Amino acid sequence: MKPIIKLFTYGTLQHEDVQENLFGRILHGTPEKLVGYALQELIIEEEFGLVKYDILVETSNLEDTINGIVYEITTKELHQADLYEGLHYKRVEVHLQSKQKAWAYSAAR
């Protein structure tokens, strides 16, 4: 039996076309809330110009929340997500409002 890994998403990893291309399947997730974090804008230079993305930043303020979706993925899929997120993001363990632990992608700085 493969270990199940929880991944909290708040951006492009929620898009079905991204999931299909990255994992070869559409993920089924559960709505969830991340407490003590806010979203900031990150501008990344890509092939066709500058693109704006959201990025998690820890605030430790319990009034700051981010709505997202938690997916259950495999270890292999988690490594694929790491590659997809690239150098501007780092994977961090977060505690969700439901008291679950999950991985999420935050600012790499």
NORCOR-V221940 format. One record per residue. N is the residue number from 1. PSI is psi in radians with two decimals (999 if undefined). Layout:
N:PSI
N:PSI
This chain:
1:2.28
2:2.48
3:2.49
4:2.25
5:2.37
6:2.30
7:2.08
8:2.19
9:2.63
10:0.13
11:-2.25
12:-0.41
13:-0.13
14:-0.24
15:2.25
16:-0.64
17:-0.64
18:-0.79
19:-0.78
20:-0.78
21:-0.67
22:-0.79
23:-0.21
24:0.28
25:2.85
26:2.24
27:2.58
28:2.12
29:-3.13
30:2.30
31:2.47
32:2.88
33:2.37
34:2.21
35:2.44
36:0.28
37:2.70
38:2.83
39:2.37
40:2.85
41:2.36
42:2.27
43:2.15
44:2.33
45:2.10
46:-3.13
47:-0.66
48:0.30
49:-2.89
50:2.37
51:2.40
52:2.34
53:2.71
54:2.61
55:2.42
56:2.41
57:2.20
58:2.31
59:-0.38
60:0.14
61:2.05
62:-0.23
63:-0.27
64:2.14
65:2.70
66:2.22
67:2.41
68:-2.84
69:2.40
70:2.26
71:2.63
72:2.13
73:3.01
74:2.94
75:-0.75
76:-0.75
77:-0.60
78:-0.72
79:-0.62
80:-0.69
81:-0.67
82:-0.81
83:-0.71
84:-0.76
85:-0.51
86:-2.83
87:-0.36
88:-0.21
89:2.64
90:2.60
91:2.26
92:2.63
93:2.30
94:2.77
95:2.13
96:2.90
97:-0.56
98:0.08
99:0.08
100:2.67
101:2.52
102:2.86
103:2.62
104:2.87
105:2.22
106:3.10
107:2.34
108:-0.14
109:999
